[in-house]
Amino acid sequence: EELEMILLENNVAYEVIDKIKEDLKMDIVNVPVSNVRKTIQESLRKSIEDVLSFKKINLIEKVKEKKPYIILFLGVNGAGKTTTIAKLCNLFLKNNLKCVLVASDTFRAASIQQLEEHAKRLGVNVIKHDYGADPAAVAFDGLRKINRVAKPDFKIFIGESITGNDIIEQVKQFNSAVEIDGIILSKLDVDDKGGAAISVSYVTGKPIIYFG
């Protein structure tokens, strides 16, 4: 119970805690008292390694699979989507890949200007409509501009590490709605607990591609 409380306080999801507890129950059977501490440490290490073992994705290589390669970024307001888009755009440009940004967030104040400012610094184009426009219509125009109207090839959920267990519910809901392909966790440098990073991949089965 004490272990469970410590894990909960550090934003580890219930599903992950259950796995750790079940692994531990199996691993400490018939272990001599003198070896219990070491066994528990090894069991915890193995459980966390299992939780974090997922198929690795090389986004640069995936983007080269077809033209245009369309990436959809999802997440709640303030999670860091626009900043992450700029970072990935910069990464793609450094790998000789051309980018076009599509401003589908037509509801949050200054969201289009923020994306435009990043795009100006990066030297890439932005496709946009006015605020209040249907985001799907903007995306439609953005794809038509590059001679293809299609569903996204890759869907990335952007979530804040520091939102604790809230991020687990967010990623579950987004995954349920659109079936995401990967996760980027932002603001990791101010996350002093780390449980979210351990949990998000386990509850979705999708890899963490980058930390912000």
Secondary structure, 3 states (H helix, E strand, C coil): CHHHHHHHHCCCCHHHHHHHHHHHHHHCCCCCHHHHHHHHHHHHHHHHHHHCCCCCCCHHHHHCCCCCCCEEEECCCCCCHHHHHHHHHHHHHHCCCCCEEECCCCCCCCHHHHHHHHHHHHCCEEECCCCCCCHHHHHHHHHHHCCCCCCCCEEEEEEEHHHCCHHHHHHHHHHHHHCCCEEEEECHHHCCCCHHHHHHHHHHCCCEEEEC
